[in-house]
C-alpha cells in the first residue's frame, strides 16, 4: 500500500509528513534528511529517493509518522538546522529517530560529533564526518551505513571515537553497494533490528 504525504504546517522548514497506515501504529517519529539534489522550492523532491520514495511507492510501510523537511537551495544540514528539525518534529513522548542520506547523513554525523546524542536512534546513510568528535557520547545509538564501493571517505574513525566516548556506533556495509544506497540501506538487518527495538517495523 502506497502512502501519500501531506504538507506539514508549523515547521521551521517546508516539510512533508507521512502518517502511519497500519491499524497498530507506533508512537515513534522518524525524521528523514534528504541529499544534495533534493534542495530547493519543489517540495515533491524530498520524496524522490530513500525512505520517502519507498513509502510513496508502497515498497515500505511505516507504522509511525515520518517527517521529511526540505533545505533551501545551496544550504546544508548544519547542526542548528538538524536540532531545530528534531525539536519541531518531536511533539510526543515516543522515540525519535533521525535518518539521513548523503548530505543528510553528513549533517547527522557532524551534529552528533559536535553535540552528542540527538535522539533515540541516529542513522547516517552514505554520509561523511568532516569534523572531529568532540562531545561525550553517553547513550548514543548510531548506525552508519555505507556502500562497499563508495568512493567517499568512510566513517570508521567516527565510529571508533564515539565508542571511546561512551556511545554505541556501528559501521554497516552494504555489500556491492556504492554511494547510491538511499533505499537499499533500508533493508539492512542491523537497521531492522535497531528500529524494531523502538517498536518500528518498516517491512510489514
C-alpha positions in Angstrom: 0.0 0.0 0.0 1.4 3.4 -1.0 1.4 6.3 1.4 0.5 9.8 0.2 2.3 12.6 2.2 0.7 15.8 3.4 2.3 19.2 3.5 3.2 19.8 7.1 2.4 23.2 8.7 4.0 24.9 11.6 7.5 23.5 10.8 10.7 25.5 10.6 11.3 24.3 7.0 8.9 23.2 4.3 8.2 19.5 5.1 6.1 16.5 4.0 4.6 14.2 6.6 3.6 10.6 6.1 1.0 9.4 8.6 1.1 5.7 9.8 -1.1 3.5 7.7 -1.4 0.4 9.9 -4.1 -0.2 12.5 -1.5 -0.8 15.1 0.8 2.2 15.0 3.9 3.2 16.9 4.3 6.3 18.9 7.7 6.9 17.4 8.5 9.7 15.0 11.1 9.4 12.2 12.7 12.4 10.5 14.3 11.9 7.1 17.0 14.4 5.9 17.5 14.3 2.2 20.5 14.6 0.0 22.0 17.4 -2.0 19.8 17.1 -5.1 16.5 17.5 -3.3 17.1 21.0 -2.0 15.1 23.9 -3.4 11.4 25.0 -3.5 9.8 22.0 -5.1 8.7 20.1 -2.0 7.9 16.9 -4.1 11.7 16.5 -4.5 12.1 15.2 -0.9 10.2 12.1 -1.9 12.5 11.3 -4.8 14.9 8.9 -3.1 15.2 6.8 0.0 12.6 6.3 2.7 10.0 8.7 1.4 10.3 7.3 -2.1 9.8 3.8 -0.8 6.7 5.0 1.2 5.2 6.6 -1.8 5.7 3.5 -4.0 4.5 1.2 -1.3 7.7 -0.8 -1.1 7.9 0.0 2.6 5.1 0.9 5.1 5.9 2.9 8.2 3.9 2.3 11.4 4.8 5.7 12.7 4.9 9.3 11.5 7.7 10.2 9.0 8.6 13.8 8.5 10.7 14.9 5.6 11.9 18.6 5.7 13.4 20.4 2.7 16.5 22.6 2.7 16.7 25.8 0.6 18.9 25.6 -2.5 22.6 25.7 -1.6 22.2 25.1 2.1 23.5 22.2 4.2 22.2 20.3 7.2 24.2 22.2 9.8 24.0 21.3 13.5 21.5 24.1 14.3 19.3 23.1 11.4 19.2 19.5 12.4 18.5 20.2 16.0 15.6 22.6 15.1 14.1 20.0 12.8 14.2 17.4 15.6 12.7 19.8 18.1 9.9 20.7 15.6 9.2 17.0 14.9 9.1 15.6 18.4 5.6 16.6 19.6 5.0 13.5 21.8 6.9 11.3 24.3 7.7 8.4 22.0 11.0 7.5 20.5 12.6 9.9 17.9 14.6 8.6 15.0 16.7 10.7 12.6 17.8 9.2 9.3 19.6 10.9 6.5 21.1 10.1 3.1 24.4 11.6 1.8 24.2 15.3 2.7 21.6 14.4 5.3 23.7 11.7 6.7 26.7 14.0 6.9 24.5 16.5 8.8 23.6 13.9 11.3 27.2 12.6 11.7 28.6 16.1 12.2 25.9 17.2 14.6 26.5 14.2 16.8 30.2 14.8 16.7 29.7 18.4 17.9 26.9 17.9 20.5 26.5 14.3 21.4 23.3 12.2 21.0 20.3 14.0 19.5 17.5 11.4 19.8 16.7 7.7 20.3 18.4 6.4 17.2 20.6 8.0 14.5 21.1 6.5 11.0 23.5 8.1 8.5 23.4 6.6 5.0 26.4 7.3 2.8 27.4 10.3 4.9 30.8 11.8 5.9 32.1 13.3 9.0 34.4 16.2 8.3 34.8 17.4 11.9 36.4 15.7 14.9 34.3 14.0 17.5 34.4 16.5 20.4 31.4 15.7 22.6 30.6 13.0 25.1 28.5 10.2 23.5 26.9 8.5 26.5 23.6 7.0 25.4 24.3 7.3 21.7 22.8 4.7 19.3 24.2 5.2 15.8 24.2 3.2 12.6 26.5 4.5 9.8 25.5 2.6 6.6 28.0 2.8 3.7 28.2 1.1 0.3 31.1 -1.3 -0.1 32.4 0.6 -3.1 31.5 4.1 -2.1 34.5 6.3 -3.2 33.7 8.9 -0.5 35.6 8.7 2.8 34.2 6.2 5.2 33.2 6.8 8.8 35.4 4.2 10.6 37.1 7.0 12.6 33.8 8.4 13.7 32.6 5.0 14.9 35.8 4.4 16.9 35.8 7.8 18.5 32.1 7.7 19.6 32.6 4.3 21.1 35.6 5.7 23.1 33.3 8.4 24.4 30.7 6.1 25.6 28.3 5.6 22.7 27.2 2.6 20.7 28.0 3.1 17.0 28.2 0.5 14.2 29.6 0.8 10.6 27.3 -1.3 8.4 28.5 -2.1 4.9 26.1 -2.7 2.0 27.7 -5.5 0.0 28.1 -4.5 -3.6 26.7 -1.0 -3.0 28.3 2.3 -4.0 27.2 5.8 -2.8 23.7 5.4 -4.2 22.2 3.3 -1.5 19.4 5.6 -0.2 16.9 2.8 -0.4 18.9 -0.4 -0.3 20.3 0.7 3.0 16.8 0.5 4.5 16.8 -3.3 4.1 19.9 -4.0 6.2 19.2 -6.3 9.1 21.1 -4.1 11.6 18.8 -1.3 10.8 15.7 -3.5 11.1 16.9 -4.7 14.5 17.6 -1.2 15.8 14.2 0.1 14.6 12.4 -3.0 16.0 13.8 -2.3 19.4 11.9 1.0 19.3 8.7 -0.6 18.0 9.2 0.4 14.4 9.0 -2.2 11.6 9.2 -0.9 8.0 8.8 -4.2 6.3 5.4 -5.4 7.4 
